[in-house]
């Protein structure tokens, strides 16, 4: 069920409608706030909030692209390992012990 969640970032309050579990919402908000603080130290030196938000979005998008690539590579490795294992099982089954 969708609900309204209000959160504060860079001193501004934002409303968000979501049906995500509370635990997920809190994790997402923590990630965004952490990225804003760690990836954009210029915020405290007067970097406009909209620029900080764009830089943070780019940083998170970069992490997403990297994780997506790593997942694809991992999946290919697993599929390759499964194919080799399947071939070995078939070879073993083809030559039953006497």
N, C-alpha and C positions, 0 to 999 in steps of 0.2 A: 504494500500500500504506500503510495507516494505521500511524503510529508515535507514540510518546510524546514529547512535547516538554515540557520543564520550563522555566519562566521565572519571573523575580522581578519583582514590582511592589510598591512601597511596603514593601520589606523582607520581603515574604511570597512564598514559592515556590508556584507553581501548576502542576499537571500538566494537559496538554491532549493529547488524541488527535486527530491530523489526518492527512489525506492530501494536504494542500497542499504545493506545492514549498517547499523550504527558503528560497528567495529571498522568496516570498510571506509565509512565517511571520515572517521577520526584518523585513520591511517593516511587517507588521501590528503586531508587538511594538514596533517603533520608533515607529509612529504613536500607539499607546496610551500609551507612556511619555512621549512628547513632549506629548501632550494633557494628561496628568496634571500634568506639570511646568509647562507654559505656561498652561494654562487654569485651574489651581487653585493659585495661589501660596499659598493658605491652608494647604496641606499642611504646609509648614514651620512654620506658626504653630499647629499642633495640630488642624487639621481632621481629624475621624475618617476613616479610610481608606474606610469604606463610603459616606460622603457624597461624598468625592472621586471615588469610582468612579461614583456615580450622576451627578454633575455632568459628569464626562468622557463618560459614555454619552450624556447629553443633548446635549452639544456635538457629538459625532461623529454622532449621529442628526440633529441640525440641519444639519450639513454634507451628510449623505446626502440629506436632503429637498431642500435647495437644489440640489445637483448633479442630482438626479432631475428637478426642475422645469426646470433649464437644459437638460438633455438633451432633454426633451420639446419645449421651445421650439425648440431647434436642429433637431431632427428634422422638426418642422412647417415650418420655414424651408426646409430642404433639399427636402422633398417639394413644397412650393410652387414652388421654383425649378425642380425637375425637371418639374413640370406645365407651367410657362410655356415651358421649353425644348422640351419635347415638342410643345406647340402650335405653336411657331415652326417646328420641323422639319416638322410636318405641313403648315403653310401653305406653306412653301417647296417641299415635294414636290408640292403640289396645283397649283402654277403653274410647270411646267418651263420653262426658258429655251428660246427658239426659235433 
